[in-house]
Amino acid sequence: MSGLFTGPDQDLLLALLRLPSVNPLEAGPDDPPSRLPEVLRRYAAAATGAGLRTVRLASPPAACLDRPGVPATVRAAAARDPRFLADQPSLLLRLGPRLPRAATLMFNVHLDTVAGHSPPAFDGTRFTGRGAVDAKGPAVALLAGLRAAAAHPAVGRDIGILVQAVAGEEGGALGTYGTRPLLEAGHHGRLNVFCEPTGLRALPRATASMTARFTVTGEDAVDDHPDAGHNATVLLGFLAQHLAARLDGAVPGTRVCLAGLHTGHTHNRVFGTGTLLMNLSYGTTQAGRRLREAVPRHLADGLRRFRELFGATREFGRTAHEADHVVRLSWDKHGLPALDNRDPWAERLLERAGALSGADAPGFTCDAVWAAGLADAFTVVLGPGDLAANRAHAPGEFVDLADLADFADVVHRLVTRFAEERQPFRLP
């Protein structure tokens, strides 16, 4: 096993795991208050051992929430809580002077977590606790690798290192107030690595997603006269099946998730209001655009079929004939870019550093989407562990010491090879 992930690294990871940093969009009544600012300060202090200095530790400007692509849930949360952004700062670290982008390597890692904070543990081979693999473990392993790489004379002299340790990755925030403002301010490099659990595969892609909300705003009715109201349950249930059948595979490279459907909890009334949520992921921005255009077409077709099936019925006739007037489609989020890039030179560099090829591996949604289209840059998602196998976002989240040590090794080799083999950006 590598000696790069040392005893102090293990202590740091346990300390960070003990500090809850649940994204407020995720937090439930049983979650302790987030201590994310303290997590970032501890991380910044530990980073000095790798030669990194703090450039910025601050919350983003409020104007970042007025940008296209910001989810409606984020805007609503900020409107409810005036400290929403103030309590979620992000950290920017730098090793070496500010150098041209061609001589800069950037790492991004998020330190907010999903809900379900639990007491951390380490049994000598495995860390458990919320954030162990997603992504406090990768964050500490990153520092271990950078600390070793800083011993190379060219690191911090001929090449510079940036580290973004951000808030706002979880909870559906999608980096809109953490990663996105930092990238748009120019804090990125020739090669950008987003530290997420990929099994050490270098994924050159990240999917994006959009959320459609179907709302019924009709009239309730008593169960003795169900025909008098609009039956949101029947209408949304029908639309859920219709949209699932029509949109599944409608656009290659996309996925459709029918999520929450809610109308009411009791049995003795007709609920005239309700909502249906649908999450749509896509691997390219163009595919996402095509899928978004398909949704209203299939909704209109679904409403037509609902009228045909239920228009002549006693209990649901009113709902069928007035469905067009009581159903509304809105978007909680849309317009996010998807990452899908290639660069033979950078991919060979990653391979020589020990990263596995992710050229044919499926991507997933993370903050790397905001690196799509960066000029003179290549971006990958790379880190230890696996989202599913390591139970990220689920009870019992864990990461193995051996995987963290392997990632620290890859970071060490990647930085030193970048210093020795860097070259200007060239299109494939």
C-alpha positions in Angstrom: 0.0 0.0 0.0 1.2 3.5 -0.8 2.7 5.5 2.0 1.4 8.8 0.8 -1.9 8.6 2.7 -0.4 8.9 6.2 -1.6 8.9 9.8 -2.2 12.6 9.8 -4.3 12.2 6.6 -6.4 9.6 8.4 -6.8 11.9 11.4 -7.8 14.8 9.1 -10.4 12.7 7.3 -12.0 11.5 10.5 -12.1 15.1 11.7 -13.8 16.3 8.6 -16.3 13.4 8.7 -17.2 14.4 12.3 -18.1 17.9 11.2 -21.5 17.8 9.5 -21.8 19.7 6.2 -25.2 18.7 4.9 -26.3 20.8 2.0 -29.3 22.8 3.3 -31.3 21.7 0.3 -30.9 18.1 1.6 -31.2 18.7 5.4 -34.0 17.1 7.3 -35.2 17.6 10.9 -32.8 15.0 12.2 -29.7 16.4 10.6 -27.4 18.5 12.7 -26.6 22.1 11.6 -24.0 22.3 8.8 -20.5 23.4 9.9 -19.3 23.7 6.3 -17.3 26.9 6.9 -15.4 25.1 9.7 -14.8 22.1 7.4 -13.3 24.5 4.8 -11.1 26.2 7.3 -9.7 22.9 8.5 -9.1 21.8 5.0 -7.3 25.1 4.1 -5.1 24.7 7.2 -4.2 21.2 6.2 -3.4 22.3 2.7 -0.6 24.5 3.8 1.4 21.2 4.4 1.2 20.7 0.6 2.4 24.2 -0.1 -1.0 25.5 -1.0 -2.1 29.0 0.2 -5.7 30.3 0.4 -6.6 32.7 -2.4 -10.3 33.0 -1.5 -12.6 31.7 1.2 -15.9 33.4 0.7 -19.5 33.0 -0.4 -20.6 33.8 -3.9 -22.4 37.0 -4.8 -26.2 36.9 -4.6 -26.3 37.7 -8.3 -25.1 34.2 -9.1 -28.7 33.0 -8.4 -30.2 35.2 -11.1 -28.3 33.3 -13.8 -29.9 31.0 -16.3 -29.8 27.3 -15.3 -30.2 28.0 -11.5 -32.7 25.4 -10.2 -36.0 26.9 -8.9 -35.4 25.0 -5.6 -32.1 26.9 -5.1 -33.8 30.3 -5.7 -36.6 29.4 -3.3 -34.3 28.3 -0.6 -32.3 31.5 -0.8 -35.5 33.5 -0.7 -36.6 31.7 2.5 -33.2 32.0 4.3 -31.1 35.2 4.0 -28.1 33.3 5.2 -28.4 30.6 2.5 -25.3 31.7 0.6 -23.4 33.2 3.5 -23.4 29.7 5.2 -22.1 28.0 2.1 -18.7 29.5 1.1 -16.3 27.9 -1.3 -12.5 27.8 -1.0 -9.9 28.5 -3.6 -6.3 27.3 -3.0 -3.1 27.9 -5.1 0.3 26.3 -5.2 2.9 28.5 -6.9 2.4 31.8 -8.7 -0.5 32.6 -11.0 0.7 31.2 -14.3 -0.8 31.0 -17.8 -3.6 28.4 -18.2 -1.3 26.2 -20.3 0.8 25.8 -17.2 -2.0 25.3 -14.7 -3.6 22.1 -13.4 -6.9 22.5 -11.5 -8.6 20.1 -9.1 -12.2 20.5 -7.9 -13.7 18.7 -4.9 -17.0 19.3 -3.0 -17.2 19.2 0.8 -21.0 19.5 1.2 -22.8 16.2 1.6 -26.3 14.7 1.3 -28.4 14.2 4.4 -28.0 11.4 6.9 -25.0 12.5 8.9 -23.8 9.6 11.1 -20.8 9.1 13.5 -17.7 8.3 11.5 -15.5 5.3 12.1 -12.2 3.8 10.9 -11.3 0.2 11.6 -7.8 0.4 10.1 -8.8 -0.4 6.6 -12.1 1.3 6.0 -13.7 4.7 6.7 -17.4 5.0 7.2 -19.6 8.1 7.5 -21.4 10.6 5.4 -19.0 12.0 2.9 -16.4 9.2 3.2 -16.4 8.6 -0.5 -18.5 11.6 -1.7 -16.3 13.5 -1.3 -14.3 14.2 1.9 -12.2 11.1 1.4 -11.1 12.0 -2.1 -10.5 15.6 -0.9 -8.0 14.4 1.8 -6.4 12.0 -0.7 -6.0 14.9 -3.1 -4.0 16.8 -0.5 -1.8 13.7 0.2 -1.0 13.4 -3.5 -0.3 17.1 -3.9 2.0 17.1 -0.8 4.2 14.5 -2.4 4.1 16.2 -5.8 5.2 19.5 -4.3 8.6 18.1 -3.8 9.2 18.1 -7.6 11.2 21.3 -8.4 9.0 22.3 -11.3 5.8 22.1 -9.3 5.0 25.6 -8.0 7.7 27.1 -10.3 7.0 26.0 -13.9 3.4 24.9 -13.3 0.8 26.1 -10.9 -1.9 24.1 -9.0 -5.4 25.3 -8.3 -7.7 23.5 -5.9 -11.4 24.4 -5.7 -13.1 23.0 -2.5 -16.7 23.9 -3.0 -20.2 24.0 -1.5 -23.4 23.6 -3.5 -22.7 20.3 -5.3 -25.4 18.2 -3.5 -29.1 18.7 -3.1 -29.7 19.5 -6.7 -27.7 22.7 -6.5 -25.5 21.4 -9.3 -22.6 23.8 -8.7 -24.6 26.9 -9.6 -23.3 28.9 -6.6 -20.0 26.9 -5.9 -18.1 25.7 -8.9 -19.8 27.8 -11.6 -18.8 31.2 -10.3 -15.2 30.1 -9.8 -14.8 28.7 -13.3 -16.4 31.8 -14.8 -13.9 33.9 -12.9 -11.2 32.1 -14.8 -10.0 29.7 -12.0 -9.3 26.7 -14.2 -6.4 25.2 -16.0 -5.1 23.3 -19.1 -6.2 20.1 -17.3 -9.1 20.1 -14.9 -9.9 17.1 -12.6 -13.2 16.8 -10.7 -12.7 14.5 -7.8 -15.7 12.1 -7.7 -15.9 8.4 -7.2 -15.1 6.8 -10.6 -13.1 3.7 -9.6 -10.0 5.6 -10.8 -11.4 5.8 -14.3 -10.8 9.2 -16.0 -14.3 10.0 -17.4 -14.2 12.7 -20.1 -17.9 13.3 -19.7 -20.6 14.4 -17.2 -24.3 14.2 -17.8 -26.6 17.1 -17.0 -30.2 17.0 -16.0 -33.4 19.0 -16.1 -36.5 18.6 -14.0 -40.1 19.0 -15.4 -42.9 19.7 -13.0 -46.5 18.9 -14.1 -49.0 20.7 -11.9 -52.8 20.2 -11.7 -54.8 23.1 -10.3 -58.4 21.9 -10.3 -61.2 21.6 -7.9 -61.6 19.0 -5.1 -64.8 17.0 -4.6 -66.4 14.8 -2.0 -66.3 11.1 -2.5 -70.1 10.9 -2.8 -69.9 13.0 -6.0 -66.4 12.4 -7.5 -67.6 13.6 -10.9 -68.0 17.1 -9.5 -64.2 17.7 -9.2 -61.0 17.3 -11.2 -59.3 14.0 -10.4 -55.7 15.0 -10.2 -54.7 11.4 -9.2 -56.1 9.8 -12.3 -54.9 12.5 -14.6 -51.3 12.6 -13.3 -51.1 8.9 -13.0 -52.1 8.5 -16.6 -49.7 11.2 -17.7 -46.9 9.5 -15.7 -47.4 6.3 -17.7 -47.8 8.0 -21.0 -44.7 10.2 -20.6 -42.7 7.2 -19.4 -43.6 5.1 -22.4 -43.1 7.9 -24.9 -39.8 9.5 -23.6 -38.0 6.2 -22.7 -35.4 6.0 -25.5 -37.0 8.9 -27.5 -33.6 10.7 -27.7 -30.4 8.5 -27.7 -28.1 9.2 -24.8 -30.8 10.4 -22.4 -32.4 8.8 -19.4 -35.9 9.4 -18.0 -36.7 9.2 -14.2 -40.4 9.6 -13.2 -40.0 10.8 -9.6 -42.5 12.1 -7.1 -46.3 12.0 -7.7 -48.4 13.6 -5.0 -52.1 14.5 -4.8 -53.3 13.6 -1.3 -53.3 11.1 1.6 -56.9 10.4 2.3 -59.3 7.9 0.7 -62.6 9.7 0.9 -62.2 12.7 -1.4 -61.2 13.6 -4.9 -58.0 15.7 -4.9 -58.1 18.4 -7.6 -54.6 19.5 -7.2 -51.3 17.6 -7.4 -47.8 17.5 -8.9 -45.7 15.1 -10.9 -41.9 15.5 -11.1 -39.8 14.0 -13.9 -36.0 14.2 -14.1 -34.4 14.0 -17.5 -30.6 13.4 -17.9 -28.6 13.8 -21.0 -25.1 13.3 -22.2 -24.8 16.1 -24.7 -26.3 19.6 -24.6 -27.9 19.0 -28.0 -29.6 15.8 -26.8 -30.9 17.7 -23.8 -32.3 20.4 -26.1 -34.1 17.7 -28.1 -35.5 16.0 -25.1 -36.8 19.3 -23.6 -38.6 20.0 -26.9 -40.2 16.6 -26.9 -41.8 16.9 -23.5 -44.5 19.4 -24.3 -45.3 17.5 -27.5 -45.8 14.3 -25.6 -47.8 16.1 -22.9 -50.2 17.4 -25.5 -50.6 13.9 -27.0 -51.1 12.5 -23.5 -53.9 15.0 -22.8 -55.6 14.1 -26.1 -55.5 10.4 -25.3 -56.8 11.1 -21.8 -59.8 12.9 -23.3 -60.4 10.0 -25.7 -60.3 7.4 -22.9 -62.2 9.2 -20.1 -64.3 11.8 -21.9 -67.4 9.6 -21.9 -67.0 8.3 -18.4 -69.3 9.4 -15.5 -66.7 10.0 -12.8 -63.9 11.4 -14.9 -65.6 13.2 -17.7 -65.1 16.7 -16.3 -61.4 16.0 -15.7 -61.0 14.8 -19.3 -62.8 17.7 -20.9 -61.0 20.4 -18.8 -57.6 18.7 -18.6 -56.0 21.3 -20.9 -57.0 24.1 -18.5 -55.9 22.5 -15.2 -52.5 21.0 -16.2 -49.4 23.2 -16.4 -45.9 22.3 -17.3 -43.0 24.2 -15.7 -39.3 23.5 -15.3 -37.6 23.5 -11.9 -34.2 23.4 -13.8 -33.2 23.3 -17.4 -30.5 24.6 -19.7 -27.5 23.1 -18.0 -24.6 22.1 -20.3 -23.3 18.6 -20.5 -19.6 17.8 -20.6 -18.2 15.6 -23.4 -14.7 16.4 -24.5 -11.6 14.7 -26.0 -7.9 15.4 -25.9 -5.4 12.6 -26.9 -2.5 14.2 -25.2 -4.2 14.7 -21.9 -5.8 11.3 -22.0 -2.3 9.7 -22.5 -1.0 11.8 -19.7 -3.7 10.5 -17.4 -3.1 6.9 -18.4 0.6 7.2 -17.7 -0.2 8.6 -14.3 -2.2 5.4 -13.5 -5.7 6.5 -14.2 -7.9 3.9 -16.0 -9.5 4.7 -19.3 -13.0 6.0 -19.0 -13.5 6.5 -22.7 -16.3 4.0 -22.9 -17.7 4.3 -19.3 -21.0 6.1 -18.7 -20.9 9.5 -17.1 -23.0 10.9 -14.3 -24.1 14.3 -13.2 -21.7 16.5 -11.2 -20.2 20.0 -11.2 -17.9 19.1 -14.1 -20.8 20.2 -16.5 -19.7 23.8 -15.9 -16.3 23.0 -17.5 -18.1 22.2 -20.8 -16.8 24.5 -23.6 -13.8 25.9 -21.7 -11.3 27.2 -24.2 -7.9 25.5 -24.3 -8.8 23.0 -21.6 -9.6 19.3 -21.0 -11.7 18.1 -18.1 -12.1 14.7 -16.5 -14.0 13.3 -13.6 -11.7 11.1 -11.6 -11.6 9.7 -8.1 -11.5 6.6 -5.8 -14.3 4.3 -5.0 -17.7 3.9 -6.7 -20.9 5.8 -6.2 -23.1 2.7 -6.0 -20.7 0.1 -4.5 -19.5 2.5 -1.8 -23.1 3.5 -0.9 -22.7 7.2 -1.6 -26.0 8.9 -0.7 -27.1 5.9 1.3 -26.7 4.5 4.9 -23.3 2.9 5.5 -21.3 5.1 3.1 -17.7 4.0 3.2 -14.3 4.2 1.4 -11.3 1.9 1.8 -7.9 3.2 2.9 -6.3 1.4 0.0 -8.5 3.2 -2.6 -7.6 6.6 -1.1 -3.9 5.7 -1.1 -4.2 4.7 -4.8 -5.8 8.0 -5.7 -3.1 9.9 -3.8 -0.6 8.0 -6.0 -2.4 8.9 -9.2 -2.5 12.6 -8.2 1.2 12.6 -7.4 2.1 11.1 -10.7 -0.3 13.2 -12.7 1.1 16.5 -11.3 4.7 15.5 -11.8 4.1 14.2 -15.4 2.1 17.4 -16.1 5.2 19.4 -15.0 7.5 17.3 -17.2 5.4 16.8 -20.2 3.1 19.8 -20.5 2.4 21.3 -23.9 0.1 24.0 -25.3 -3.5 23.0 -26.0 -4.0 21.5 -29.5 -7.2 20.3 -31.0 -7.4 16.6 -31.6 
